[in-house]
C-alpha cells in the first residue's frame, strides 16, 4: 500500500510540474465572438465613376440613361450639373496587416474584377460619343458638325424625361430610337477595332472626354458614415490571381491577419461579405451597411485556389474566408456555373492567403 501511495504522490507531483512547465494553449474563440469582431473589419466597396465632356459647348457630365433598342447597348445622356460619382460596381474588401514600416497607410484587399468593374462602361461611353461625333459629320448638312452634335445630344437626352415626370410622345420616341441605333451602327460600321482604330482615336479625341474613377469603402453601420476614399495600390495582371490592393491614408483601421499555415480540406470556415441578395430580404437595407456571414468548409485545395462550399453570390467578391483561429485563409474570387450558365452557390473559389504575400511581397517584408 505504501508503494502504491508513493507512486500516486509522485504521479500527482509530476502532473503539477508538467502543468506549470507547459504554456497554456489559447482557447479558440466562438464564431459568435469572432463575427462580432469581423463585422467591424469587413467593408463594402463601391466603385464610382464620373464622366466629364469638355468641348466648344462647355463642360457637361455624362451618365448611362438607357439601352439602344436594336443592340441593347448603353445610351449616355448629358447634364450640365455635376451629380457626383455614379456607382458602377461593388464588392467586398478588408484591411490586411502589413509590416510596421508601411504603417503610414492602410491596405485593403479585394479582387481585380471588382476594381475593374467600371472598365466596360468606360469603353462603351467612349465608343458612344466617338460615334456621335462621326455621325454628326455624316448627317450635319448645312448646319455644320458642331451644331449637329448639340442637336444629337438633345435627342439622346430625351431618355431622361422620365425623371421630370414626362414621357416621350410617339414622334419623340421614334426620333430617339432611330438616333441612338444610328449612333451605334456608326461605331460598328466605321470605328470598331476591326474597321479603323486610328479613326476611332481621332473622333474620341474630339469628344474632350475625361474619366474619373473613385473607390469608396463603407464600414458596417449607418449610410450616413463618411466612407474611406481609397486609391489603387496594386492590381494583379490578367494571368495572375484575381487580386487587387487599395490604399487609404487612414491608420486607425483594424487589420485582419493572413494565415501563414496552409489551408486544409475539411477545415471549417466562414465567408464574410456584402451580397446584394441579403439586401433583398431587408426592407431597411438602404439605411445601413451590414455584412453577412456564411458558414462552410474547405472542400478542395488546389494550387493557389481553395474550393469552399459556403454559399456565395454577387457582392461577395473580394471578401475574406476566415477560419476559427481568426485568420484569413483566402479571398473570395469566383463561383462555379452550370453548363446552362446558372450559378452553383455551393461551389465557390477563393485565392489562398499565401498567394497574397507573393502578389505584394513589399508589404510583408521587414525593413
N, C-alpha and C positions, 0 to 999 in steps of 0.2 A: 504493500500500500504506500509506503514511504517513497518507493521508486516511482510509482505512478504519479503520486502527488508532486514529487520533484520534477518529473517530466512535464506535467501540466503547467507548473510555475515557470519553467524555462520557456515553454511554448508561448505563454502569455507575455513574458518579458520580451521575447524575440518579436512578437507581433507588434508590441508597443514601439520597439526600436525601429522596425521597418516602417511603421506608420509615420513616425517622426522624421525618418530619413527620406521618405518618398514624397515629392511635391504633389499636392492635390491637383488633379485634372480639373479644368474649368468645366462646369456643367453647361450643357448645351441650352441655349435659350429656347423657349417655346416659339412656335410660329406666331402666336399672338404677340409675344414680346418683340420679335423681330419685325413683324409687319407694322407695328406702331412706330418703330424707328425708320423703317424703309419708306413709310408714307411721306416723310419729310425730305427724303433724299432723291426721289424719282420725280422728274419734271415732264410736263407736256411740252413738246417742241412744235411751234408753229412757224412755218416758212412763209414770209410775206414778200410781196413784190409791188414795186411802184414803177410805172412806165410813163416816162415824160417824152413828149414830142415837141420839138422846138424848131420852127421854120419861119417863113415870112409872115405867118399869121399869128405869131407869138407862141407862148407856152400852153400846152394842153396835156391832160392826163388821160391815159387810155386804160380800159379795163374790158374784160370779157362781158359781153351783154347777151349773146345768143349763139345759135349754131346755124350754119347755112343749110337751106332745105335740101339742096342737091347732094352735097358731100358730108353734111353733118360736121363741118369743120368750124372752129371758133370764129365768131364775128366780134370785133372790138369797137366799142364806142369811145367817144372822147368827151371830156368835160373841162371847163376852164378852172374849176376848183380842185385843189389837191385834197383828195379824200383819205390820204394816208395809205398805209400798206394794206394790200388785199391778200388774205390768206389763200395760198395756192397749194399748200402741202402741210402735212402734220405727221407726228410720230411721237416717240418717247426718247428721252435722253437722261443720263445720270452722271454725276460728277465722280471722278476716279482719283484715288490717292496717288500722288507722284512724289518724286524726291524733293527734299526741302529746298534745294536751290532753285526750284521752279515755283515756289510758293507765292510769288507776286501775282499770280493768276490762278484761276480755277479752270479745270479742263473737263469738258463733258463729252461722253462717248455716245455715239449713235450710229446710224447706218449711212453709207454713201447714198443709197437711193432715196433716203429721206431728205437730206440736204440738197440733193439734185432734183427734187420734185418739181421745181419751177422751170426746169430746162425745156420741157416740151411746150409749155405755154409761151416761154420767151421766143422759141423758134417760130411758133405759129404766129405770134404777134409781128415778128419781123417779116415773115412771108406776106402777111395780110397787107401791111402798109407799104411794103415794096411793090407789091402787085397793084395796089391802089394808085400809086404814082405812075406806073406804066400804063394802066388802064385809063388814067386821066389824060395822058398824052395821046392815046389812041382814039379817044372819044371827045376831045375838047372842042373841036370845031373852031368857031371864030372867037370864043370867049377865052381861049388860052388854057394851058395846063394847070396853072396855079388856081385860077378861078374854078376850074373843073374839080380840083382836089377838094376845095371848100364845099362845092356842091355835093360831091360824093360823100363827104363826112356828114353833111346834114341829112342825107338819105339814110346812111348807116345808123345815125343817131335816133332814127325813128324807133329803133329797137328798145329805147329807154322810155318810151311814152308811158308804159305801164306804171312806172314809178310815180308819175304825176296823176295817175288815175284815169288816163285816157288811152283808148286803144286805137290802133291804126284802122282807118277805114279801108274799104275794098281797094280803092285806087292806090293808096299809100302802101298797102301790103303787097300789091303786085309790083310796084316800082322797087320797093325794098328788097323783096326776094330775088327779083331779076338782077339787081345791082350786086348784092353780096355773092350770088352764084357766079356772076360775071367776073368779079374780082378774083375769086379762087380759080376760075377757069383760066384767067390770065396768068396766074402763078404757075399752074400745072403745064400750060402750053408753052410758056416762054422762059420762066425763071427757075424751074426746078433743076436740081443738080445735073440731071442727065441732059438738060437742054443747054443752058448757058449760065454758068456760075458767075462769070465776070459781069454779065448783065444784071444779075440779081444783086451783086455787091454795089453796082452803080446806083440802082434805084433805092437800095436800102440806105445808102449814104444820104440820099436826098430827103429821107424822112426826118433826119435830125433826131433820131430816137436815142434815148438814154435809159438804161435799165438799172434799177437798184433792188437788191435782194436783202432782206433782213431776216435774222434768226432770233426768235423770241422764246425764252424758257420760262414756263409758268409753273410755279410751285403749287402743291396742293393747298387749297384754300379758296377764299372768295375771288371772283374775277376782278375785283377792284384792286387787288395787289399789283404793284408795278412789276412787270416781268424783267428778267435779265436780258439785256441785248447782247447777243453773242456774235463772234466773228469766226470765220473758218481758220482753224489752225493747220489741219492736215486732212486730205481726202485720199483714200486708197485708190490706186489705179484700177482699171477695168478688170485686169487679170489677177487682182489681189482679192483678199477677203472684203466683204461688204461692210466697210468701216469708215467712220469719219470722226474727227475730233474738233470740237468747238472750244473757244476760249472766252472767258469773261474776266473783266477787271474787277473781280469780287473775291475777296479772300475769306469771307465768313461762311462759305458753303461747306457743309459737312460731307466729305467724300466717302465713297464706297471702296472697299478693298477687293482687288482682284485676287482670286485664289491661286496660290503658287503650286498647289497639288493638282495632279492630273485628274480630270473627271472620270468617274467610273459608271459603268452601266448598272442600272438599278438604283442609283442614288436618288434620294428624294429631293425635289427642288420646287421652287415657286417661280412663276413668271409674273413680273410687275410691269404694268404699262397703262396706256390710255386708249383702249379700244373704243371706237365710236359706237359699237354695239351696246356698251353699258349705258351710254347716254340715251339710247332709245327707250330704256326702261325707267328713266328718271325724269320726272316732269320738271324738276328744278335743276337739271344739268347745266343750263345756261348761266346759273348763278355762281358756280364754283368749279374748280378743277379737283378731281379726285381719281387717284389710280385704282386699278383693280388688281386683285391677287388671285392667281390661278395655280392650283397645285398639280403636281405630276411627278414623273420620274424620267431620268435619262434612259432612253431605250436603246441608244446606239452611240458609240464613239468611233468616229472615223476621220483621221487626219485633223484638219483644222475645223471640223464641224461636229457638233453633237446633235443627235436627234432627241426631241422631247415629245412626250405625249400630253403635256398640259395644253389645253385649247388656246390658240392664238388667232387673232383676226386683225382686220385693218386698224391701224393705230398702235399695235403692239411693237411694230418695228423699232429697233433701237433700244428696247427695254432690257433690263438685266434679268438673267437667270441666276437665282441665288440658291445656295444650299443652307442647311440648318446650322452651319458654322458661322453664318452671317457673311459669307464670301460670295463674290460674283464668279460663277463658273463659265458664263457665256453671255453673248449679246444676241438677242432675237434678230434674225435676218430674213427669214422666209417661211412660207408654209407650202406644203405639197398640194397639188391639184390632181383631180381625176382626169381620165382621158377625155372627158367632156368639158374640162375646164372648171369644174366645180371644186371649191376649196375643201381640203381634208383637214379639219381643225385639229385632229389628234396627231398629225404628222408635221411637226414644226422643226425648223432648223435654226441653230444658233452658232455663232462664231466662238470658239473656245478662247478663254482668257489669255492663254499663252500666246495666241496669235496677236493679241493687242500689244503685248510687250514687244513683239517682233516688228509690228507695224510702226510703233513710235518709240524706239529704244531711248531716244534722247530724253524722254520724260521719266525713265525708270533707272537710268544710270546715275550713280552718285557722283559728286564733284571729284 
